[in-house]
Amino acid sequence: MGGVALKGRGAGPGDRGFTLVEVLVVITIIGVLAGIAIPVFMHQRAKAMDAAIQADIKAAAVHVIALQTGDQPVTKQALIAAGLRTSPGVSVSIRNDSSGAYCILGSSSGGRPSSHDWVYWTNGGFASGQTSCPGDIVVSLP
């Protein structure tokens, strides 16, 4: 019986693999791409944390204003009973100043990145450039 011999693709004299220069070029390209991607990724994480803090502050403000409108005291128990929850890694503290307005301070906790602490006044909205609230702490969440 006559058979057909298939020519295999084995390692011949011309097949030696990658050269050191080729491997170094690939490693350099991967390093440059990682050097670009990692800071962008970290910036996006900080933006996501800022958005979570702002959303939690706005939710807290809605609950505080609802309690004030109903002539109820702003307490942790009342806010939790009303359904207020904070996102993972977000802490919110609510302070009452002498004018009767509430200042809500939101910040990241647990080592999660954010650009800065956020301050919201129930009588004026977000305070640009302000990073702390005056007055006595009424509620601190989580």
N, C-alpha and C positions, 0 to 999 in steps of 0.2 A: 504494500500500500504506500502510495506516495503521500507524503505530508507536506504541508506548507509551513515553513519556518517563519514565525512572526518575529520581527525585529523588536526587541524590548527597548524600553527607554531606561537604560541603566546609566550608571555614572561612567561616562567615557572620559577620555583624556581632556576634552574641551569643557566638561562640566565640573567646575570646582566650587560652586556656591558663590556667596556674596563676598566682595572684597571688604577690607576694613574701612575704606573710604566710603563705600556705599552704606554700610551700617552706621557710620558716624553721621552721614548726611541725614539719614532717616531719623536718628536719635535727636539731632539738632532741630529738625523740622517739628518733631513732636514736642520738644522743649519750648520752642517759640510759640506754638499753638497753645500749649498749656499756660504759658506766661501771659497770653492774651485772654484766655478763657476764664482763668481763676479769678482775677479781679472783677471781671464783668459779672460773674456768678455771685461773688460776694456783695457787689453793689445791688444786684437784684434781690438778694435775701434781705438786705437792709430796707429796700423800698417795700418789700412785702410786709416786713415787720412794722414799718411806719403806717402802712394802710390798715393793718390789724389794730394798731393802737388807736388810730383816728376813728375807726368804726366802733371800737369798744367805748371810746370817750363819748361819741355821739349817742350811742345806746344808753350810756349812763346818764347823759344830759336829758334825754327824753324821759327816762324814769324819774329823775330828780324833779323835773318840771311838773310831771304828772302828780307826784306826791305833794309838791308845793300847792298845786292847783286844788287838790282835794283836801288841803289843810291837814295833811298827815306828816308826821316827823320823818325826816330822811334818816333811816337806819339801815344797817346791813341786812337785818332780817326782812324789812319791808322791800328792799331792792331785790333780794334773792327770791322772795315770795312773788314779786312781780315778774320774775323770769330773767333778771339781769345775770348774765354770765360773761366772763372774760375769755378771750382766746388764750391758747397755750402760750406761755412766755410773756404775757402782758399783765402788768399790775396797774391798777387804777386807784387813786386816792381822791376823795371828795372832801373839800374844805369849805367852811362857811366863813365869809369875812364879815366885817362889822356892818356892811351895807345891806346884808341879807341876800346877796348874790352868792352863788356857789362857784367855786373854782375847781375844775377837775384836771388832775395831773395824770397823764398816762406815760408809762415808760416800759422798756423791755426788761425782763428778768430772766434769770437762768443763763446768762451769757450769750443771749441771742442778739445779733447786731441790729441797731437802728441808728438813724442819723442823729437823733437827739430826743429829749423828752418833749412831750406835747402838752400845752396848757389850753384849756377851754373854759370860757366864762359863760354861765347860763344867761347872762344878760348882754352878751356881746360876741360870742363865737370864739374862734381860735385866736390866741394872742401871739402875734408874730414877735419873735425874739425873746419871749418870756419863757423861762425854764423852771420856775418854781411858783408855788401858790402861797399867798399869805393866809393867815387864819388858822383855826383849830381843825384838826382832822376829824371829820364826822364818820366817814366810812373808808375802809381800805379793802380792796379786793385784789386778788382772789382770797 
